[in-house]
């Protein structure tokens, strides 16, 4: 059977990734987004010329996004019992990354910082700046591109990303945006020894300043986790300071049973330069 238009595009796009000069810039994060952004800034019309290297980056971006989906799925499956909330969120992101993988393989990329949708046209060897709908945000547009594709969109596992009752998007939104979910079962750790060691490091790490979370150091997990832990501790301390032991619901919940084997909410406070200067 002859290839459909979608299949033909995917075939040609991935063939470009086999070229000798296609891999030079792919080890750097955001290579495709930054290349498209530069071209958008220089473009005076509704398109700009592509290249073999740029074509290849759409293919490798699709593969990387599929790997991201797979990893997120494993995290979702792993936290099914220990954290239904995070299992739901990471399960949604597994789907979102998968839909991005499909979209990138079809030659689409949403340049987030410029809010532009770019489509790779292999017939003209150019990138077309597509018109977007008013609601075509990052988590809407990639799903729409797959669902509306005439060659693959009829698959019942593809859907528009809509906040309807019977959708994984609504499920993620419930986990992210609703209050009083109260889904905190006993925490089942993947590797108890590793978790205890990690928490000890984060709680005892000496700091001279609040960590600056640097995108270019991704994944800067030390900074991400240290900042998150200090924020958690600060909330607990704030309520302790304000409420004391007068409020039953806080007394009953300030030491969750499902975290008590791992967390004592203690930190080594950073010796902030600004604080030292103020004292001096």
C-alpha positions, 0 to 999 in steps of 0.5 A: 500500500502507498504511504499516506501523507503523514507516513510519507512526511515521517519517513522523509523527516527521519531520513534527514536524521541519517545525514552526516551533518544532522547530529552536530547540534543535537546534544545541546538542549533546546537546539530546535526551539532556539533555531526556530526562534532565530529564524522567526526573528529574521523572517519577514513573511510567513515562512523561512528556509529549512535545512537538512540539519533543521529537518533532522531536529524535528525527528530527533525531537520526536524521539526525545519526546517519546522517551520523555513520555515513556519515562513519565509513564514509568514514574506514574506506574511506580507511584500508583499506590504511594502517590495517586496525585503525582501518579495522575499528573505524571500519567497525564504528562506521559500522554502529553509528551506522547502527543508532542512526539506525534506532532514533532514527527509530523513536522510541527513545533510550537515555539513557546517563547514566541507563541508561534506554530511552525510546520515543516514543509518537506515539499518546499524545504521550508518552515511555514508559520501556521495560524493558531486558534485563540485557544491553541496553547501549548497543551491544546495545540499538540493534541489538536494537531494529532486529532485533526490529522486525517491520516492518523487522527481517527484512532480512538486513543487520540483526543482533543485536550479538553477539560471534560469529565471523561478525559485525562486532562480533566483528571490532571486538572483535578489533581493540579487545581482542585482543593481538598482532594485528600489522597495521601496513602501510606508512602511506598518508597521505591528505594528507601535507602536512597531516599533517606540518604537524599533527604539527609543531604537536602536537610543538612546541606549548608548554603550561602544563598538561596539556590538559583535554579539554572535552566542551562544546568537541567536537571538541576535537581539539587536546587529544585529539591532544596528550594522545594524542601525549604518552602515546605519547611517554611510553611510548617514553621509559619503555621507553627508560629502563628497557630502554636498548638491551638488548632486541632486540624494543624496538630493532627496533620503537621506530622503526616503519618505517611512521611514520618519515617522519612521527614523531620522537617529540619533544615540547615539554614543558609547563611545569606549574604544579605542577612550577614550584611544587615547584621554588620 
